[in-house]
Amino acid sequence: MTDQKNLTFDVAVCERLKAAFTDIFLNHPEVKCLAASICWNGELNEANINHGVWLSADGPVQSPDGVIGSVYQTLRLLDEQMGRCGQLLAALREQVTITANEVIQAREELKKIKGEIAEGTALREATKTNVN
């Protein structure tokens, strides 16, 4: 394994993934290739750094069956991710509807309170006028 101290954080992460992949390849010969995507925190996802590792037991995936197989598995994973995204969207839509209704109710309550304040102010002013 490469000396982690001299590596940038993204390369260090990728090196650790490669080491883990190597262990899997050695202990599980049924594995043809592995891929890991890295979702960084904050704006690092837009940075010009490493965002994943894709390897076979022999190094970079280059064989047709490795490439096509990996793409197929990636699409299967993407289908799962999109399903979860759809569930998240539905939950967010429901929460937005609830929150919007709460905002409408709060505005109505505020309008009512402002009206009560205005009536109280008018009554107080009228009382001051009648007393003087």
Backbone torsions as a table, in degrees:
resi	resn	phi	psi	omega
1	MET	NA	146.3	-178.9
2	THR	-69.8	148.9	175.9
3	ASP	-63.6	111.4	-174.6
4	GLN	-66.4	-24.5	-175.7
5	LYS	-66.0	-29.6	-174.7
6	ASN	-96.9	8.8	-176.3
7	LEU	-103.9	151.0	170.6
8	THR	-68.9	159.7	-175.1
9	PHE	-58.3	-39.3	-177.7
10	ASP	-69.0	-40.5	178.4
11	VAL	-67.9	-39.2	178.4
12	ALA	-60.6	-42.9	178.5
13	VAL	-62.7	-45.1	-180.0
14	CYS	-63.5	-38.7	177.7
15	GLU	-63.4	-38.6	178.3
16	ARG	-68.3	-37.6	175.8
17	LEU	-63.7	-43.6	179.2
18	LYS	-60.3	-40.3	178.4
19	ALA	-63.8	-42.4	177.8
20	ALA	-64.5	-41.8	178.0
21	PHE	-60.8	-43.8	-179.5
22	THR	-58.9	-43.9	178.1
23	ASP	-60.2	-41.7	178.8
24	ILE	-65.1	-45.8	179.5
25	PHE	-59.6	-40.2	-179.1
26	LEU	-68.7	-35.2	-175.0
27	ASN	-99.1	-8.4	-178.6
28	HIS	-139.7	81.4	-176.6
29	PRO	-63.6	-12.5	177.8
30	GLU	-74.9	-11.3	179.3
31	VAL	-85.0	120.8	-179.6
32	LYS	-83.4	-47.0	178.9
33	CYS	-157.5	162.6	-178.4
34	LEU	-134.3	149.5	175.7
35	ALA	-138.9	143.7	174.4
36	ALA	-138.2	128.0	174.3
37	SER	-100.2	148.1	-177.3
38	ILE	-114.0	121.7	174.8
39	CYS	-103.0	108.7	-177.2
40	TRP	-82.3	164.1	175.4
41	ASN	-77.8	147.5	173.0
42	GLY	59.2	-141.0	-174.8
43	GLU	-79.7	0.3	178.7
44	LEU	-62.3	-23.6	178.1
45	ASN	-64.3	-21.7	179.3
46	GLU	-95.8	-7.6	-175.6
47	ALA	-74.8	158.1	178.4
48	ASN	-85.3	70.4	-179.9
49	ILE	-133.1	177.2	177.9
50	ASN	-69.5	138.0	-179.8
51	HIS	-123.8	11.1	177.2
52	GLY	169.8	174.7	179.5
53	VAL	-134.7	138.4	179.1
54	TRP	-140.9	109.1	-174.1
55	LEU	-138.2	153.8	166.8
56	SER	-107.3	176.8	177.6
57	ALA	-62.2	-23.3	-179.0
58	ASP	-96.3	2.4	-178.4
59	GLY	120.3	-146.8	179.9
60	PRO	-55.1	140.8	-179.8
61	VAL	-70.7	120.4	-178.2
62	GLN	-134.0	-23.0	-177.4
63	SER	-69.7	146.2	-179.5
64	PRO	-55.2	-44.0	-179.0
65	ASP	-68.6	-30.7	176.2
66	GLY	-69.3	-44.0	-179.7
67	VAL	-65.6	-51.7	-178.3
68	ILE	-64.9	-42.3	178.1
69	GLY	-61.1	-42.1	179.4
70	SER	-65.2	-42.9	178.9
71	VAL	-62.2	-42.4	179.1
72	TYR	-60.8	-46.1	-180.0
73	GLN	-66.8	-35.1	176.6
74	THR	-63.4	-41.3	178.3
75	LEU	-65.1	-37.0	176.8
76	ARG	-64.3	-42.3	177.6
77	LEU	-65.9	-41.3	178.3
78	LEU	-60.7	-37.9	177.1
79	ASP	-60.9	-42.8	177.2
80	GLU	-64.1	-44.2	179.6
81	GLN	-63.1	-41.3	179.2
82	MET	-66.5	-35.7	175.7
83	GLY	-61.6	-44.6	178.1
84	ARG	-66.4	-35.9	177.3
85	CYS	-62.9	-41.3	177.6
86	GLY	-63.0	-40.8	177.3
87	GLN	-64.3	-41.8	178.2
88	LEU	-62.7	-43.6	179.3
89	LEU	-60.2	-44.2	179.6
90	ALA	-63.1	-42.7	179.7
91	ALA	-65.7	-41.2	178.8
92	LEU	-65.6	-41.0	178.6
93	ARG	-60.6	-43.3	179.2
94	GLU	-63.3	-43.3	-179.4
95	GLN	-66.3	-37.9	177.8
96	VAL	-63.9	-40.5	178.2
97	THR	-62.3	-45.0	178.7
98	ILE	-62.1	-46.9	-178.8
99	THR	-63.9	-40.8	178.9
100	ALA	-61.7	-41.4	177.7
101	ASN	-64.9	-38.2	177.5
102	GLU	-65.3	-38.7	178.1
103	VAL	-64.4	-43.4	178.6
104	ILE	-60.3	-45.2	179.1
105	GLN	-64.2	-40.5	179.5
106	ALA	-65.3	-39.2	177.6
107	ARG	-64.8	-40.9	178.1
108	GLU	-64.0	-41.4	178.4
109	GLU	-64.7	-41.5	177.9
110	LEU	-62.8	-42.5	178.6
111	LYS	-61.2	-41.7	179.0
112	LYS	-64.1	-44.3	-179.5
113	ILE	-65.1	-41.7	177.6
114	LYS	-61.0	-39.3	177.6
115	GLY	-63.7	-42.5	178.7
116	GLU	-64.4	-40.0	178.3
117	ILE	-64.0	-44.2	179.7
118	ALA	-61.8	-41.9	178.4
119	GLU	-64.1	-42.2	179.1
120	GLY	-64.3	-40.1	179.1
121	THR	-65.3	-44.1	-180.0
122	ALA	-64.0	-41.9	179.4
123	LEU	-64.0	-41.6	179.2
124	ARG	-64.2	-42.2	178.7
125	GLU	-65.2	-39.8	178.8
126	ALA	-65.3	-38.2	179.2
127	THR	-66.3	-40.0	178.5
128	LYS	-63.4	-41.4	-177.9
129	THR	-66.5	-42.0	-178.7
130	ASN	-69.5	-31.5	-178.8
131	VAL	-73.4	-35.9	-177.0
132	ASN	-81.6	NA	NA
